[in-house]
Amino acid sequence: MRIALFGRTGQVATEVQRRLPEGATLEVLGREEADFGQPGQVAEAARKLRADAVINAVAYTAVDRAETETELAEAVNGGSVTALAGVCADMGLPLVHISTDYVFTGDGTQAWRPGDPTGPLGAYGRSKLAGEEGIRTSGARHAILRTSWVFSAHGANFVKTMLRLGAEREELRIVADQVGGPTPAADIADACLTLARGLAEGREGGTFHFSGQPDASWADFAREIFAQAGLPTRVIDIPTSDYPTPARRPLNSRMDCSTLEVAFGIARPDWRAGLREVLAELGAAR
């Protein structure tokens, strides 16, 4: 099976390259080959593909900066994704695309289902939703995988930030009223590869949710990081209102992942096990 991967150095893209199954080949397109700030360049690169399926792991993920870099966020997450999907439709290539919990309002406490009404709170979420809609209207066979709170041993993420701050401070104030599922990038990569193969074999796609379990607050997540890393850092729960940011965050990022398990046999991973693997890779495990 030939897979084209858009994205080279991000958390999920890195893991896709590391976890490619035996017998599969991978063509990796980084920014040099396809700059997602330029939708036309992305479409041109896509037309040259010789693949059985496409995975898009490129995204503009600077949630706060998106409020002032709106055009760039829209180009990367919206325009270029739409352009890629159009080419995939023309060429008959199935597309696996990673999206986010930020397409929802974050109201309530019930887990969001794939068909629930969307309502992004900020520019980042709106740009990701635009990409989703571009895919759905393109006619391309696709699987949109919404996920949340991604972490790995690579790049910038909450785990690495907590390890750094935990080594510097005795006490940290962490938001406790935002709840979601931390998700290891390695598990997202595995899910993307499974979806790519399934679509290439003619399985029906759609929009799916995938996040780690059990659901937790950021404060809960931090406590588990410190416990597994053997750091004595105390975590003080605070409300979101005590930690203002340029972009609003959804309070409820719980996601119902049952349709993905039914359709493709992909179960929610235990993020605590994934955390142990990440800490071991970083040399930070207790």
Secondary structure, DSSP 8 states (H G I E B T S, - for coil): -EEEEE-SSSHHHHHHHHS--TT-EEEEE-TTT--TT-HHHHHHHHHT---SEEEE------TTGGGT-HHHHHIIIIIHHHHHHHHHHHHT--EEEEEEGGGS---SSS-B-TTS----SSHHHHHHHHHHHHHHHHT--EEEEEE-SEE-SSSS-HHHHHHHHHHH-SEEEEE-S-EE--EEHHHHHHHHHHHHHHHHTT---EEEE---BS-EEHHHHHHHHHHHHT---EEEEE-GGGS--SS---SEE-B--HHHHHHH-----BHHHHHHHHHHHHT---
